[in-house]
């Protein structure tokens, strides 16, 4: 008997539709045709440090990966590669179903890359924008699952330092924390230099803004801001990114109208998140207190509609792509780049027309 995995008879149209359903953008000619052991299928996102590709294993094994490729000007810097390796070592210590698994890293053909398990879902920011604010039952499920993620990080001695709606993924199976790019292990130095602040001001902790201190209690503060956003569509201290927002986070109370909206929907949730937003980090509940508070409520098995339907469709699309062969998905790869033709040497070749 053959030990090869059977290939379902997927049509080209169904594979194309599956890629579109994942939300990945088409590859461009400048994108690599191969990244280590992975074949890119589409583009999941890009930023100042590089691009993230949706990819499949080149050996036709099942599953999909999110592969981060660093821009060449950073990849060529030895100090940056050291920091990148540190990020990978921190991520490898995370052991929880509420964060993606690290699959591997490499520096091949001048490409510095890191692959993680691909989570077929929507960021919390996109979910709230496209499907509406979460109701009380969904909010308590979010408190429980993100509380478990924070507890796992704390057990591993890791501080995330950048919890915000775009770094939380909602999938059909639950909530997950992603992006450990500026996380800090308790037994290692920070990736940022002294005196700098890296993150999103509206979701930073006050002690981090004031003194540069960051610990698990700081992550709880950022998580609370993220949860307030999920319930109201607004960050508790305002939605900007400037100095005024940083001042409010560091020295002022959350906006009264935002917290009043939260209290009208669920008073006990508002009380819990208000405690998490205390300026004194010693007064904030810990991750396991968040879990305990959430488990006192009936937690739904699925997210509310239309979010649940969107997540199921994305999950099914990823299953199809993960089972399709590399040959079936090969046309997603960018066309091969050819070097430009050399300019003609004067005196040789046919005369110009």
CORVENSUL-V637194 format. One record per backbone hydrogen bond with DSSP energy under -1.0 kcal/mol. CO is the residue of the C=O (numbers start at 1). NH is the residue of the N-H. Records with the same first field share a line. If there is no record, write none. Layout:
CO = NH / NH
//
This chain:
8 = 10
11 = 15
12 = 16
13 = 17
14 = 18
15 = 19
16 = 20
17 = 21
18 = 22
20 = 23
25 = 43
28 = 31
35 = 38
37 = 58
38 = 35
39 = 56
42 = 54
43 = 25
45 = 52
49 = 71
50 = 47
51 = 69
52 = 44 / 45
53 = 67
54 = 41 / 42
55 = 65
56 = 39
57 = 60
64 = 118
65 = 55
66 = 116
67 = 53
68 = 114
69 = 51
71 = 74 / 75
72 = 76
74 = 77
77 = 81
78 = 82
79 = 83
80 = 84
81 = 85
82 = 86
83 = 87
84 = 88
85 = 89
86 = 90
87 = 91
88 = 92
90 = 93
91 = 94
96 = 99
98 = 177
101 = 117
104 = 115
106 = 113
108 = 111
111 = 108
112 = 70
113 = 106
114 = 68
115 = 103 / 104
116 = 66
119 = 121
122 = 170
123 = 127
124 = 128
125 = 129
126 = 130
127 = 131
128 = 132
135 = 139
136 = 140
137 = 141
138 = 142
139 = 143
140 = 144
141 = 145
142 = 146
143 = 147
144 = 148
145 = 149
146 = 150
147 = 151
148 = 152
149 = 153
150 = 154
151 = 155
152 = 156
153 = 158
154 = 157
157 = 186
159 = 184
164 = 167
165 = 124 / 125 / 168
167 = 178
168 = 124
169 = 176
170 = 122
174 = 171
176 = 169
184 = 159
185 = 188
193 = 196
200 = 203
201 = 204
205 = 209
206 = 210
207 = 211 / 213
215 = 219
216 = 220
217 = 221
218 = 222
219 = 223
220 = 224
221 = 225
222 = 226
223 = 227
224 = 228
225 = 229
226 = 230
227 = 231
228 = 232
229 = 233
230 = 134
235 = 238
236 = 255
242 = 246
243 = 247
244 = 248
245 = 249
246 = 250
247 = 251
248 = 252
255 = 259
256 = 260
257 = 261
258 = 262
259 = 263
260 = 264
261 = 265
262 = 266
266 = 270
267 = 271
268 = 272
269 = 273
270 = 274
271 = 275
272 = 276
273 = 277
275 = 278
280 = 283
281 = 284
286 = 290
287 = 291
288 = 292
289 = 293
290 = 294
291 = 295
294 = 297
304 = 308
306 = 310
307 = 311
308 = 312
309 = 313
310 = 314
311 = 315
312 = 316
313 = 317
314 = 318
315 = 319
316 = 320
317 = 321
318 = 322
319 = 323
320 = 324
325 = 329
329 = 332
330 = 333
345 = 348
//
